[in-house]
């Protein structure tokens, strides 16, 4: 006998507790008050606590992909080791090795093998073909009660909607989902604050260069869901953490309850839900409306939420330019030589891999810039506060004839922007931490990176760095970070198979 429906409890950001009243599945569990794989922690927004003892224990965990806001070893460490962990076929081995080191058993499943946990059936669909390269490994779960159709829940995690899934819906193999969960990954910061898409070139940054709530809603609800014509309900999630060391509190447009209210007032295609942590969306089997209730084992810290929201409004009223600071601890003198060796050893590889990025392709195709004809130098890498030299800077130019990073004299930022069409500014200690397993590229770009570029947003060096140093391209760096995280939990990663 099947239950009356599926119950999806939102735990914050993109974590879901899924139950049919008998069986429980946890999707991408972030159960602590913050997440992070290295030294930097990203606080969940709105701030909340999960009472693990009171939470109905999971019969299984499903991991959609490896990015640090979905894969959190300390959260997995809170669960019983008899809980099986399921993930897609493309999840890096470094990830499954780390989970195995904690004592869990990991199972890989592709889109032809639905995962059956009790009466809950989950199919992991591959990301859509247009998905950006650093999200290609994402698996998108379709959740249903086994043996039923028409009340499915599609969770569109961090990627374009799966082409295989939409093909099956279009061909009538599957009915349109009763509920589609979409991820708001805008991570929009106020003008003046540090953001990955900020462009330091004069005239390229300003209030209008920040995304608006209208753009976000159009992208999520109209553009993204266009392939799923017929979906009746949509739930918003994502954007559920605070930017590191942000004086402005949460991201703009992270209040999904208000976004949902605005969306429902402006369109008639579907009902939009904006759950807060602890809200449970019940998708009944009898065609009745989706009901929302609250669970007692998730508690929002409303006082902390109000303080952070006030910080955001204060910043919006009086914007100021936020100066970056390193995201990792200062290097002790005993580690200076190792840091220099790590950075020097990685620069040749970075120079080669830059060629295959959009930044590299555009940089090699232009021949004139503000200062006149371009020579072989097209990108400048400016490393702030090198070991033993606080307040100074090491500068390297990307020489396309090598390709190689060539040491060049440091000039002012204004001069550099006139000479180089692309620029990267990173603290030396943060770049070294990336190579030694104390930080991931998402930490660095989201916390202390600044830069400039010509062309479109995706031509920015930010996305070149994602392409070069994401887990998909550098699982060795990810493994070092996981080993560091495991060491703090008292575990040791197993050898790669």
N, C-alpha and C positions, 0 to 999 in steps of 0.2 A: 504494500500500500504506500502510495506516494504522499508527501506532505502537501499542505495547502499552497506552497509556493517557495520561492527563494527569498532569503533574508540577507541583504548586503549591508553590513555595518561599516561605516566609514571611520577609519582610525586616524585620518590625517594625511595630508599630502597625496600619496597614491597607494596607500595601504588599505586593503579591504578584508574584512572578516565575513566569509560567505557560509551560510548554513541553510539547511532545509528543515531545521528543527531537531535533527538527529545527528547529522554529520557536519563537520566544520572544515573549511579550507581557508588557509591564510594566503593572501596574494601579496607578494613583495613586502614582507613584514618589517616595518620600522616601529618598534615597540617602546623604545627609549624616548626621552624627551628631545633628543638630537641624534643626528647621524653623521658619519664621516669615517673614512678609512685610515687617515693619517692623523696629524696633530690637530687639524682644524675641525671644529664641530659646527654643524648647521642646525640651529634650533627649529623644531617643528612649529609651524604657524597654522592656526592659533595655538598658543602653548597649551599642552594637554598632558595628562598622565593616563596610562593604561594599567589597571589593576590586573596583572597577569594571573594572580591566584583566582580572581573572580571571573575572568574571561573564560567562556567555554573553550576548552582546550582543542587545538586543531588536530584533525586526523591526518592532515597532509599540509605541506607548504608548496606553493607554486611560485617559482621565480621567473618573471618575464624576461629579465636581462640583468646585466652586471653593473650598471651604473650605480654610483654610490648612494643615490636617493631611492634605490630599490633593493640593493643587496647590502645588508648590514650584519656583519658577523656578531657584534655584541647582542643584537636582537635575537638572532638565531640561537645564541648561547643561552637564552632564557627558556628555551623550549625543550621538551623531552626528546632524547636522542632516538627514541623509537619512531618519531614522526618522520615519515618519508618526505623527501624533497624532490619535486619534479621541475624540470626545466627543459628548454628547447634543445635541439640538436646542435645549434651554433654557439651556445654559451661557451666562453673560453675555458679550457681545461684548468687554468689557474684558479678559476672560480670554484669549479666542482672539487678540485683538490683541497681548497681551503675549507669548504663545507665538510668534506670527508674527514679532514683533520680534526674537526670539532666532534666527530663521532656519528654524523648522520650518514644515511644511505641516499645517494643521489640517483635518480632515474631520468633518462632523457627520452623525450617523446616528440614525434613529428606530427604534422597535420593529418596524417592518415590513421593515427592511433589515439583515439579519445582516452583520456585518463578517467578512470572510474573510481570514485571514492564514495563508498556507500551508494546512495541513489543520486549523487551529484556527478555529472559528466562534464569534463572540461576538454575542449579541443584547443590546441595551441597553433594558431595560424601564423604563417610568416608575415613579416612586415611588407607593406606595399612596395612596389618596385621603385617608386619615386622618393622613397625615404632617404634622407641624408645619410652619408656614408657611415657616420659614427653611431647611427641608430639601426644599422642594417640587421643586427643580431636580435632585435626585439621580437618576442613572440606575443601575439595578441590573443588572450583567452576568450573563447565563447563558452559560456556557462549555461547549463540547462539541467533539468531533472531528467534522468535517464528514461528513455521511452516516450518522451513528450516532445512536442514541437509547438512553436507559436508564442512561447513565453521565454525565449532565450534572452540572455544578457550578453552583449558584446562589449568587451572592455578594450577600448582603443588606446592601448598604452604607447605613448611616446614615438609614434611612427604613423605614416600614412596608412589609411585603412587597407587591410590585406586585400590584394587583388584576387587571390584565390577565394576568399570569403565572399566578396562582393559578386564574383562570378557565380558562386553557388546560390546566392540570393537571387540574382538576376535570372538564373536558369530555373528557378523554382525548386531547387534541391532543398533549400532552407527558406523558411519564412523570414521576413525582416525581423530584426530583434525587437522584442518588447521594450527593452531599455538599452541604450547605448551610453557607455561611460566614456567621456572625452577628457583629455589631459590639457589643461591650461598651463603651458610651459613658457608663457611670455616673460616672466621674471623681469618685469619692467620696473626700473628705478626712477625716482624723480630727477628732474634736470639738476645737474651739479653733482649727483652721486655717481659712484663708480659702477659701470655696467659693461658687459662684454661687447655690446654693440656701439658703445660710445666711440666717436671718431674725432680725434684731436685736431684734424685739419681745420683751419679757420672757415667758418660758415657751414661746417658739416655737422655741428652739434648744436642743440638748442631744444627748447620745449617741444617743438613740433617733430623733432626726431625721435621722441619717445612714443611708444605705441599708446593708442588710446583704448579705452574700454570698448568703444564701438568697433574698432578694428579687430580686437580680440574676439568679441562675440561673433562678428561676421566670419572670421577665419574658422572658429570652432564649430559654429552651428550651421552655417550656410556652405562654405567651401568644403570643410572637412567631411560633413555628413552627406554631401551631395550623392555619393555612390550608394547610400543606404536609404533611398526613397521609401517611405512607408514606416520608418521608425516613429513610435508614438511618444516615447519619453527619452529624455537625455539627462544625465547627471554630470555635473562639472566636478573635476578634482584637479590636483596639481597646484603649482605655485605656493605650496604649503610649507615654506620654510623662510627664514629671514636671511638676507644677505649677510655675510660675515662682516662684523665690525661696522655695521651700517648705522649712522646716526639718525636715519629716517625711519627706523623700525621695519615694518613689513614691506613687501613689494606693493606697488600699485596694482589695483584690480585683483587682489588676492581674496577678496570677500565674495565667495561664490554665492552666498545667499542673496546678496544685493545684485550680483550679476544675473542670477536666475530671475529675480523679480523684474529687472529691466528687460531681459529677453522675453519673458512672458507677456510683457506689456507691448512689445514691438513686433511680435510675429505670432502666427497661428498654425505653424506647421506641426509643432510638438510641444509637449509640456516639459519645461526645463526645471530641474531640481538642483539646488546648491547646498548639499549637505555640509554640516559642521561635524567635527569629530564627535563620535557618540551617536550620531543619527543613524537609524536603521531604515533602509528602504525595503519594503516588502513587496515583492512582485507576485501577486496571487495568480493561481491557475485558472480562476473562473472568469477572467476578463475584467474584473473590477479594477478601479483606479489604484495606482501604486500608493501605499500608505507609508507614512513616516512616523516613527516612534523614536525613543531614546533608550539606550542601554545604560544601566547604572555603573558599569565598570570602566567607563571612559569619562574623565572629568576635565573640563576646560578651566584653566586658570584665568577667570574673567578679569581679575585685577591686573594681572600682567598684560593681558590683551588690551585693556583700556589704556594702560601706560604706553604701550608700543604704538597703538593707534594715535594717541595724542602726539607722540614724537613724529609720526608721519605727517599729521596735519600741520604741526609747527614748522616742519621742514618745507612743506609745500607753500606755506604762507611767506616764509623767508628763506628761499633757496640759497645755498652757499656751496662753493666748490669744495668737494671732499678730497683731501690729500691722501694718497695711498700710503699704506704701511705694510711691512712684511707680514705674511700670514703664518710663517713658521718661526720658531724660537731662534734667537741670535746664535750663530755658530761659536762655540768655544774655540779658543786659539788652537787647541789640540786637534781640531777637525778641519782647520783651514786648508792644509795640504790635500786632504782627501776630497774636499769640496772642489778645489781647483782641478784636481785630477779627474773628478767625475764630469765636470763641465767641459774641460778640454777634450776628454775622450768621446763625448757625445756630439760635439759641434760638427765633426766631419760627416757623421751619419745624418744629422739634421739638415746639413747643406744639401746632401744628395736627395733626401726625401722631400725637400721643399719644391723640387722641380715638378713633382707630380701633383701638387696642390693647385687650387684655383689661384692662389696668390702667386705661386711660381709661374704659372702659365701666363697670367696677365703681366707680371713683371718682366718676363723675357720677350713679350710681344710689343712693348712700347719702346720708343727710342728718343723721345723728347719729353722734358718735364719743365718745372718752373724755372730752374736755373739754366736751361738750355739743353743741348744734346746730352743724352745719357751715355755714360761709359759702361763698364762691366758691373758696377755696383748699383743694385736696385733696391735692396732692403737693408735697413740698419737694425741691429740688435744691441740694445743699450741695457747693460747689466748694472743695476744700482747697488751701491755699498758693497763692493767686492771685499773679500776677507782682509781685515787689517786696514781698510781704507774707507772708513765711514764718511759719507758725504761726497764721495767721488764716484766715478763711473767707468766701466770698461765698455768700449764700443767695438762692434764687429760689423763689417759690411758683407752682404751676401754677393759674392763674385760669381756671375753666371758662367764665366769661362772655366771654372773649376769642375763642378761648382764647389765652393768652399766659403767658409767664414774667415774673413781676413781682418786682422786687428787694424783699426783706423783711429786717428786722433778723435777725442771727444769734443764735440761742438755743442752749442746751445740747442735746445729743442727747436726753437724757431728756425735756426739755420739748418738743422737736420731735416725739418719738414720741407724746406725749400730745395734740398739736395736729393732726398730719397723719397720716392712715391709711397713707400711702405715703411712703417716703423714699429718696433716692439720695445716696450720698456718693462722689465721684470727685475725684481730684486734677486741679486745673486744667490742669496741663501734659499730663496723659494725655488729657483731653477735647480739648484743642487739637491734640494729636498725631493724634487720630482724624480731625480735619478737614483736616489738612495732609498726610496720607499717610504718617505715621511710625508708625502703629499701626492695628490693626483692632479692631472692637468685641469680638471674641473675646479679644484680648490684654487689653483693659481689664477686662472682667468676670472673666476668669480670673486676673487678677493683682493688682488693687488696689481693685476695687469692694466697697462694703459698702452694705447697705440693709435696709429693712423693708417689710412689707406685710401687709394682711389678706387673707382669702380663701385660695385654693389656690395651689400653687406657680406655676402658669402665670399667675396674676394678679400675680406679682411684676414690678416695673419691669425686672428683668433681661430678661425675655422681651419687654417693650415695646421695650427698647433693641435687642435682636436684630432685632425686626420693623422698626424704624425705620432701623437702620444696617447691617444685613446687606447682602452684595453684591447680593442679589436686589432690594433696595429702593434702594440707593445705589451703583450701579455707578460713579458719578463718584468717590466716595471710594475705592472699590477700585482704580480706574484710577490714582489718585494714589499709592497704596501700591505698585502694581506698577511704576509709573514709578520710584519711589524704589529698589525692589529691582533693577530693570534698570540703573539708573544705577550701582549698585555692581558690576554685572557688566560694565559697559562697553557696554550696549546701549541703544537708544532705542525706545520703543513706537511702532508705526505709528499713523497716524490712523484713527479709527473709521470703518468703512464705513457 
